[in-house]
């Protein structure tokens, strides 16, 4: 998730590479940002192993562990081989540059953004351990398929426009998520239907109530931390070079 959100943000660092984001007219040049979104999206699909960007078609996620309490039955789950499909294949619902600023923010670019996916599919396996009353502990391995339909991600950002006196910097970033429907299929536990129904409800609630701290984390750790690291200017340049190749 973190890289797909950075599709639009990567462009903010490179505004000066192709054209000015704020032309003499004073209106923000949205075409420049769209160009960088497409550029970053190409890099996501192909992957850039030299700078640690894996292929996102599909995206292989790290292993996860979490408990799940179903009342009388408690699961301990270790997810492996988690694969996220369709992540790069988005439509831009909104990309609106808004002029603004005061004397203190005249070098800031403001945007409202919105991305749309027809569906996401996430598959994986998990080792489970469950204690059932009157039965005792049981263990096993199962698979799952999570499907999300009509996914909308949106928010606002503003960034400092780089020039001779200003370094690129993401000042604010908000992230909202809306998923119209979710479904989960589980195979390999004693309670597949119950487990799937619970996981479906939890997934739907999570993706429709992503905490505000997610935007702050992406801003600080990924954009201003990883992509905008002054010790590694080659990261952004690698994306631009890959797009121009």
C-alpha positions as CSV (number, residue, x, y, z in Angstrom):
1,X,0.0,0.0,0.0
2,X,2.7,2.4,0.9
3,X,4.3,2.6,-2.6
4,X,1.0,2.9,-4.5
5,X,0.2,6.0,-2.4
6,X,3.6,7.3,-3.4
7,X,2.7,7.1,-7.0
8,X,1.6,10.7,-6.9
9,X,4.0,11.8,-4.3
10,X,7.1,10.8,-6.2
11,X,6.2,13.4,-8.8
12,X,6.5,16.1,-6.2
13,X,10.2,15.6,-5.8
14,X,10.9,15.8,-9.4
15,X,8.9,18.8,-10.4
16,X,11.9,20.6,-11.6
17,X,13.1,17.7,-13.8
18,X,10.6,18.1,-16.7
19,X,8.7,21.3,-16.2
20,X,7.6,23.7,-13.5
21,X,4.6,22.7,-11.5
22,X,3.6,26.3,-11.2
23,X,3.8,28.0,-14.6
24,X,3.8,31.8,-15.0
25,X,0.1,31.8,-15.1
26,X,0.0,30.9,-11.4
27,X,-2.1,27.8,-12.0
28,X,-0.6,24.5,-10.8
29,X,0.4,22.4,-13.8
30,X,-1.5,19.2,-13.2
31,X,-0.1,17.6,-16.4
32,X,3.3,17.5,-14.9
33,X,2.0,15.6,-11.8
34,X,0.1,13.2,-14.0
35,X,3.3,12.5,-16.0
36,X,5.1,11.6,-12.8
37,X,2.2,9.4,-11.6
38,X,2.4,7.5,-14.9
39,X,6.2,7.3,-14.5
40,X,6.1,6.0,-11.0
41,X,3.3,3.5,-12.0
42,X,5.5,2.1,-14.7
43,X,8.3,1.6,-12.2
44,X,5.9,-0.2,-9.8
45,X,4.9,-2.7,-12.5
46,X,8.4,-3.4,-13.7
47,X,10.2,-3.0,-10.4
48,X,13.5,-1.3,-9.7
49,X,15.7,-3.8,-7.8
50,X,18.7,-1.5,-7.8
51,X,16.9,0.9,-5.4
52,X,14.9,-1.8,-3.6
53,X,11.5,-1.4,-5.4
54,X,10.0,-4.8,-6.0
55,X,7.6,-5.6,-8.8
56,X,4.0,-4.8,-7.8
57,X,2.3,-6.9,-10.4
58,X,1.7,-8.7,-8.2
59,X,3.2,-7.5,-4.9
60,X,4.6,-10.0,-2.5
61,X,4.1,-8.9,1.1
62,X,6.1,-9.7,4.2
63,X,4.9,-12.3,6.6
64,X,2.3,-11.3,9.2
65,X,1.2,-12.6,12.6
66,X,-1.9,-11.8,14.5
67,X,-4.4,-13.4,17.0
68,X,-8.1,-13.7,16.4
69,X,-10.5,-14.3,19.2
70,X,-13.9,-15.8,18.2
71,X,-15.2,-16.2,21.7
72,X,-14.9,-19.8,22.7
73,X,-12.3,-20.3,19.9
74,X,-9.0,-18.4,19.8
75,X,-6.7,-18.5,16.7
76,X,-3.1,-17.7,16.4
77,X,-2.3,-17.0,12.8
78,X,1.0,-16.7,10.9
79,X,0.4,-15.4,7.4
80,X,2.9,-16.4,4.7
81,X,3.1,-16.1,0.9
82,X,0.8,-13.1,0.9
83,X,0.3,-11.7,-2.6
84,X,-1.5,-8.5,-3.6
85,X,-2.9,-8.4,-7.1
86,X,-4.0,-5.4,-9.3
87,X,-2.2,-2.8,-7.2
88,X,-0.7,-0.8,-10.1
89,X,-3.9,-0.8,-12.2
90,X,-5.5,2.4,-10.9
91,X,-7.7,5.1,-12.4
92,X,-7.1,8.7,-11.4
93,X,-10.5,9.9,-10.2
94,X,-9.3,13.3,-9.1
95,X,-6.1,15.3,-9.3
96,X,-6.8,18.9,-8.7
97,X,-4.1,21.5,-8.1
98,X,-5.3,24.4,-6.0
99,X,-3.4,27.7,-5.8
100,X,-3.0,29.1,-2.4
101,X,-0.6,30.1,0.2
102,X,0.5,33.1,2.0
103,X,3.8,34.9,2.0
104,X,5.0,32.0,4.1
105,X,3.8,29.3,1.8
106,X,4.2,30.7,-1.7
107,X,6.5,27.8,-2.6
108,X,3.9,25.2,-1.7
109,X,1.8,23.2,-4.2
110,X,-1.6,22.0,-3.0
111,X,-3.5,19.0,-4.4
112,X,-6.7,17.1,-3.9
113,X,-6.2,13.5,-5.1
114,X,-8.3,10.4,-5.7
115,X,-7.5,6.9,-7.0
116,X,-9.9,4.1,-8.0
117,X,-9.5,0.4,-8.4
118,X,-12.2,-1.9,-9.8
119,X,-10.9,-4.6,-7.4
120,X,-8.1,-5.9,-5.3
121,X,-7.3,-9.5,-4.6
122,X,-5.0,-10.6,-1.8
123,X,-4.2,-14.3,-1.4
124,X,-2.0,-16.2,1.1
125,X,-1.5,-19.1,3.4
126,X,-1.4,-19.2,7.2
127,X,-0.4,-21.6,9.9
128,X,-3.1,-21.7,12.6
129,X,-3.2,-22.9,16.1
130,X,-6.6,-23.1,17.9
131,X,-7.8,-24.3,21.3
132,X,-11.3,-25.6,21.2
133,X,-13.2,-26.3,24.5
134,X,-13.7,-30.0,25.2
135,X,-11.5,-30.8,22.2
136,X,-8.1,-29.4,23.0
137,X,-5.4,-27.8,20.8
138,X,-5.4,-28.2,17.1
139,X,-3.0,-27.0,14.4
140,X,-3.0,-26.8,10.7
141,X,-2.3,-24.8,7.5
142,X,-5.0,-23.0,5.5
143,X,-5.3,-20.6,2.5
144,X,-7.3,-17.4,2.1
145,X,-8.5,-15.2,-0.7
146,X,-9.6,-11.6,0.2
147,X,-11.4,-9.6,-2.6
148,X,-12.2,-5.9,-2.3
149,X,-14.5,-4.4,-4.9
150,X,-14.6,-0.7,-6.0
151,X,-11.8,0.7,-3.9
152,X,-11.4,4.5,-3.6
153,X,-8.4,6.2,-2.0
154,X,-8.4,9.9,-1.7
155,X,-7.0,12.8,0.3
156,X,-5.0,16.0,0.2
157,X,-1.3,16.9,0.0
158,X,0.9,19.9,-0.2
159,X,4.6,20.0,-0.9
160,X,7.4,22.5,-1.1
161,X,8.3,23.2,-4.8
162,X,12.0,22.7,-5.2
163,X,14.2,25.5,-6.6
164,X,17.6,26.9,-5.9
165,X,16.5,28.0,-2.4
166,X,14.0,25.3,-1.4
167,X,14.4,21.6,-1.1
168,X,11.5,19.3,-2.0
169,X,9.5,18.4,1.1
170,X,6.1,16.9,1.7
171,X,4.4,19.2,4.3
172,X,1.0,17.5,4.7
173,X,-0.6,14.4,3.5
174,X,-4.0,12.9,4.3
175,X,-5.3,9.5,3.2
176,X,-8.9,8.2,3.2
177,X,-10.1,4.8,2.1
178,X,-13.5,3.6,1.0
179,X,-14.3,0.0,-0.1
180,X,-17.8,-0.8,-1.4
181,X,-17.6,-4.5,-0.6
182,X,-15.3,-7.3,0.6
183,X,-15.4,-11.0,0.5
184,X,-13.2,-13.7,2.1
185,X,-12.8,-17.4,1.3
186,X,-10.9,-19.6,3.8
187,X,-10.0,-23.3,3.2
188,X,-8.2,-25.5,5.7
189,X,-9.5,-24.8,9.2
190,X,-12.2,-26.5,11.3
191,X,-14.3,-23.4,11.1
192,X,-13.8,-22.0,7.6
193,X,-17.1,-20.3,7.3
194,X,-16.9,-18.7,10.7
195,X,-13.3,-17.6,10.2
196,X,-14.1,-16.2,6.7
197,X,-17.1,-14.3,7.9
198,X,-15.2,-12.7,10.8
199,X,-12.2,-11.9,8.6
200,X,-14.6,-10.3,6.0
201,X,-16.1,-8.0,8.6
202,X,-12.8,-7.0,10.1
203,X,-11.3,-6.3,6.6
204,X,-14.3,-4.2,5.5
205,X,-14.2,-2.2,8.8
206,X,-10.4,-1.6,8.5
207,X,-10.4,-0.5,4.9
208,X,-13.2,1.9,5.5
209,X,-11.7,3.3,8.7
210,X,-8.0,3.6,8.0
211,X,-6.6,5.7,10.9
212,X,-5.4,9.3,10.2
213,X,-1.9,8.2,11.4
214,X,-1.5,6.2,8.2
215,X,-1.1,9.4,6.2
216,X,1.4,10.8,8.7
217,X,3.4,7.6,8.7
218,X,3.6,7.6,4.9
219,X,4.6,11.2,4.9
220,X,7.4,10.9,7.4
221,X,8.8,7.4,6.9
222,X,8.3,6.8,3.1
223,X,8.3,10.1,1.4
224,X,10.4,12.5,3.6
225,X,12.3,9.5,5.0
226,X,13.0,7.1,2.1
227,X,12.3,8.8,-1.2
228,X,13.5,12.2,-0.1
229,X,16.6,11.0,1.7
230,X,19.4,13.6,0.8
231,X,21.9,10.8,1.0
232,X,20.2,8.8,-1.8
233,X,19.2,11.2,-4.6
234,X,19.5,8.2,-7.0
235,X,16.2,6.8,-5.9
236,X,14.1,9.4,-7.5
237,X,16.4,9.7,-10.5
238,X,16.2,5.9,-11.1
239,X,12.4,6.3,-11.5
240,X,12.8,9.1,-13.9
241,X,15.5,7.3,-15.9
242,X,13.4,4.2,-16.1
243,X,10.4,6.1,-17.4
244,X,12.5,7.8,-20.0
245,X,14.3,4.6,-21.1
